[in-house]
Amino acid sequence: MVTMEREDIESGIPSTHLIHVDGLMGEILIVDDDPIVRHFVHRMLRIQGYTCTEVEHGLEAINHLRTHRPRLIITDQQMPVMTGIQLLENLSVHYEGTAIPTILLAKDGESGVSDRAKELGVRAVLSKPLDYRKIVSVVADVLS
């Protein structure tokens, strides 16, 4: 579930959170099997000026990465075909030494996920339900 205050939906993100971009930001790859979450994250980041691509699961992400090099990957943990951790393990093998910054989305209480994610170089683990302010803040921090 995604949480937002009604006034923030209608007016957009407060100007103190806006990031001015010059078109050279690079792509953010959003990997999540839930189309509502994918759309929400994409919309929040697009408002900030980021270019995003959405895929449904880890295998689609790997296929996308064959021809694209995103600046950041945001991936869910619980997905069909391949979990977020499995995707990260695959990336650590294929992109050794040139890791793509990653943010993992996980439900509270998924035991061991945060520890393994940190071992794989994840920059942040965000708990669901998602808070748009946290997503925007963490993405800005990771990309700065």
N, C-alpha and C positions, 0 to 999 in steps of 0.2 A: 504494500500500500504506500502511496505517495502522499505526503502531507504538505499543504500550502495554505497560507491565509488568503481569504477571498480578496482582500484589497491588493495583495501582491499579485494575484493572478490578473486582476483588471488593469493594474497600472504598470505591471512589469517589475523587474527587480529595482530596488532603490538605487539611485544614481551613485551612491557611495560604493556600490558593488560592481559598477560597470567597468569593463576593461576595454580600453580603446585598442583596436587592432589595425594593422596595416595590410592585411591580406596575406601576410607571409607566416601566419601562425602555424600552419600545418594542420593536418587532419587529426581528429580524435575518433578512434574506433570504439563504438559502443557494442558490447557483446552481451545480450540478455535474451532469454527465450520468452519473456513477458513483453508483448508489444506495447503495453501501456507504460511500463517502466522505460523501455527504449525510447518511446516518443517523448516522455516527460524529460528524461535526461537530455535528449537531443534538443528539445525546445529550450530548456534552461540554458544550455551552452550556446545555442544559436543566438539567443537574446544577447549574450555576452560578446558575440562576434566570431565565435569559433565555427569552423567547418567540421561537420560530423558525418560519419557513415555508420549505419546500423546493420548488424548481422544477428542472426538468431541463436547461434551456438558456436562452440569452439572450433569445430571443423570448418564452418564458414569463415571464421576469423583466420584460420591458417590459410585457406584458399585466397582470401583477400590479401594476406600478407605476402603472397608470392609476387604480387605486382604493385603493392603499395607499401609505403613505410610511414605509418602514422607517427605523430609526435607523442601520442599518449593512447593507452588502451584502458578502457573502463569495462570490467567484466564482472558478471554475476558468478557466484560460486555454484549454485544449484541449477544446472541446465541438463537437458538431454544430450546425448551423443558424447559430450565431453564436459566435465566440470571445469570451473574456473581454475582450480589448482592443476588439473591435468593440462589445460591450455598453457598455463604458466610454465609447467615442467617441460612441455614441448618447446615453448619459446626459449627457455634457458638452454636447451640443446642446440637449437638452430640459430640463435642470435647471440651466442656466447661472446662476451666482450663488447657487444654493442646493444645492450639491453634497452628495450623500449620501456619507458616509465609506465607503470601500471597501477591502477586503483582497483581493488577488489570490493564487490558488494556482497555482503553476507548477512544472514539472519543472526540475531543475537543467539548465543548458545551453541553455535556450530563448533563443537569442541575440536581443538587442534588446528582449525583453519587459519587463525591469525598467526600462530607460530610458524606454520609451514609457509604461509604467504610471505612473512618477513624473511625466512630463509631463501625464498626465491626472488627477493629484491623488490617486493611490492612496496610502493611508497606510502600507501594508506589503505586501511580496511574500513569501509563505511558500513554501518549497520542499517538494516531495513527495519521499519519503514524509513524511506529516505527523506531527508530535509534538504530542500533546494539550496538554502543558504550555505549549508555544509558542503554540498557538491561544488558549488561555485567557488567557495573559499579554498577547498582542497585542490581543485583543478588549477586555480591561479597559483597556489603555493608550489605545486608539483612542476608547473611549467615555467616558473620564474627562475 
